[in-house]
Every structure is written in structure tokens, then in C-alpha cells.
Amino acid sequence: MALKSLAGLKPVLKQEEVKVDEISEGDTIIIREMSSRRMSNYQKAIKMWPDFPVEHMLIACMVDEDGNPIANHEDALSISEMMPIEVSNRLMEACRNVNESIFTSSASKKK
């Protein structure tokens, strides 16, 4: 049966929790698949602040338990200065996992 309305639907987005003991003992950061709106915001941020592509990807994917962003794109510089590379690498791996189609389509375009 075809949907009659998209109103009230809850997003079904993949997510992973990543341990971040280096910055907060015992805590995790949730990495969620980007919605089309978040992808659009990410693309705008990359154009405005091109020096921080990793940080913008993380910002686009990091959420709290309710799905709300835990950082905004203006925070890219401070995130790049405070986050240990080990944490950033683990978070980016989770971003790649939950946004697999984005990374797969980007890789196929480069060939």
C-alpha cells in the first residue's frame, strides 16, 4: 500500500555508538546516518569552511539520544583543536559505516 502522507513518520536512520574515553571517561558519542537535510547542511559547511572536512562530517553525524545535533558547524575549529586523533578516527569510521552509500557513490565517481 502506498503512503498517503509523510507527516508524523519517524526517521529510520542507522547509527553507532562510539566510546570516547579519551575526552570523557565512560561516555559515548552517537553517530547517526545523515538525513538529506543534514547532508545539505554538511555540503554548505564544506563550502564555507573548507579547511575542516573531517570535523564537518562528524558534526553532521553526531547526535544525542533524541537525535539532536551535539555540535554545529561553527564549532569545527574548536573540535579540531580538542579532539584526539584516535577519537576522530573512530568517529569517522562510524560515519563511514552508517553513511556507506555516500562513501560508496563518492568512490565510484572518482574511478
N, C-alpha and C positions, 0 to 999 in steps of 0.2 A: 504494500500500500504506500502511496506517495505521501510525503509530509505535506500538511496543509499550512503549517506555519513554523518558523524557526524561533519564534518568541518562546522564552522560557526553557530552551534547551541548555543543558549544562555541557561545557566543553569536555571532550574525551581526549585528553592530551597525555602523551607518555611523560613519565617523569622518573627521576632517580634522586636518591638522597646520597650526598657525598659528605663523608666525615671531614671536619675541618679543625682537628685538634690543635694544629699549629697556631690558629688565630682565636679559638675559643674551645677550651677543653670540654670534650663530651658532646659538642654540638655538631649539627649537620646543616648543609645548605641544600635546598631542594632546587634541582634543575628540571625545568619543565619545557616540553616541546613548544616551539614558537607558534602562536596563532598568526593569522595573516596580518592582524593589526600590529603585533609585536615585530613581525618581520619588516613591515613598512617603517616602523619607528627605528629599527636597527639600521636599515638602509639609509634613512635620513641622518642618523647619528654618524655613520661612517663618512658621509659627505661633509658634515660639519666639523668633525674631529677625526681626521683620517689617521692620526698617529697612534690610535688606541683600538685597533680592530679586535683584539682578543678581549679586552675589557668590555667593549660594546656587545660582543656576543654573550659574554657572561651576564651582563646587565639585562639583556633581552630575555634571558632564560632563568635567572634567579628569582624565586618567589617564596612567599611564606606559605603556611599550611592552607590558607584561604585562596591562594593563587594570586595574591597581590605582590607587585614588584617590591624587592627589598633594597633596591638602589635605582637611581635614574642616570641617564646618560651624562649629565653634568658631573657625576661622581667618577668618571673614567680615570682622571689623573690621580685622584686620591686612592682609588682601588689599585692602580698600577704601582703606587708607591708603598702601600701597606701589605699587599698580599704576597706571601712567599711563593716562589715559582712552583714548588711542589703542589701547593694547593691549587694554584691556577691551572696546572697541568691536569690534575684530577678533575677539576670542574669542566675544563674544555673537553676532556674525554667523555664526560657525561653529556655535554652539549652535542658532541658528535653522535653519540648513541641515540639520543632522543630525537634528534633532527636529522636522522640518517638520510632521508630523501633530499634534503637541501645539499648536504655534502656530496652525495652520490651524483646529483644532477650537475653540481658545480664541477666535479672532477670529469664528468663525461663531456662537458662543454669545452674543456681545455685540450682534449685529445684531438 
